[in-house]
Amino acid sequence: MEIRKAAFELCKAVGISPAKKQIADLLGSIRNTSLHYHGHELHAQVLGYLLMHQKRTQFAEEPIGLKLESLDEDRVKLLAGFHQQIKDLNEKCVKPLIDALPNCTSKVLSPYNRFDLQPIPGFAEIDIFSKEQTDNLISAFHNHPQIKIAIDSASLIPTLAISPEESYLQHLWQIEDYIKESGALKRPEKLNEIINREKQNSLDRIFSRHISAVLSLRASLSVLNELIYSKIFFDQLLCIDDDNIIKFGSYHFATGGCPVIFQNGGLIFLVETDDIIVLKTDIFEESEVRFCRVEKLDPHIPIIMPGEPRYAELREIDENLNPYGILFDSL
């Protein structure tokens, strides 16, 4: 079973889980609060709310005196329990790589490794995933092609065996920052230099191939987590199609990116950065359905009016939930 299909099956199970209502009700109860607004801006699912809760005193003491609401103990434990289930699932998905390369730790591969959440004791034990769908997803993820690329490339670079966790993180964050700065429509110049100047068997290119594989796995987990989180609120992914597209730009084969101008009219909820959406278009003169991640929006915070146009840059997600499959393909 392909990873994307297994992920969708898991999300279906999440949609009928009794724990889903608990989490949805809790998040709904804080929706119109400062805590929700600032936590949501971190694009880290429920982790954002837990971080804002932990740092509320620190923010209150700053010059601007930002006041954030607090969460009671039961709410904190429920959100922490949900977040822990996501983290445990992520770690099981990439266990073959962690076992093969102990320095490539679960923290290195975590989509949340830029955030510093203090341990929360006694988090709630919730059961939001069904065993069958979870096992199917983990089994499918173990066949993620980037796991083999990461292991094979590491075997050609002896120093990786002693590379500290912090070094891994710095390399990952640096490449991720290059990608974000370049946007979905342009390949980072640093990546172009490696592809154009370095031979396939050069150590620099092999190392870049290894880091890009690890970053791709981390990105696939990020997409998985966003799909699960979206299922708490929506039965279906938001869709951009001929009914709300004003103009569709050129598809960028080097990055998997495409620009689109669309209208908010017809969309019950507004599209946001990092959302996973369905794109239905006939760009290649035949109807196609693509899954994409929203990389850029302008205006970022829209005036909510029917038919308001917005510019977006989308990046296609492949069958392995990897938004960087096309971008790194030439490495």
Secondary structure, 3 states (H helix, E strand, C coil): CCHHHHHHHHHHHHHCCHHHHHHHHHHHHCCCCHHHHHHHCCCCCHHHHHHHHHCHHHHHCCCCCCCCCCCCHHHHHHHHHHHHHHHHHHHHHCHHHHHHCCCCCHHHHCCCCCCCCCCCCCCCCCCCCCHHHHHHHHHHHCCCHHHHHHHHHHCCCHHHHHCCHHHHHHHHHHHHHHHHHHCCCCCCHHHHHHHHHCCCCCHHHHHHHHHHHHHHHHHHHHHHHHHHHHHHHCCCCCEECCCCEEEECCCECCCCEEEEEEECCCCCCCCCCCCEEEEEECCCCCCEEEEEEEEEEECCCCCCCCCCEEEEEEEECCCCCCCCCCCCCCC
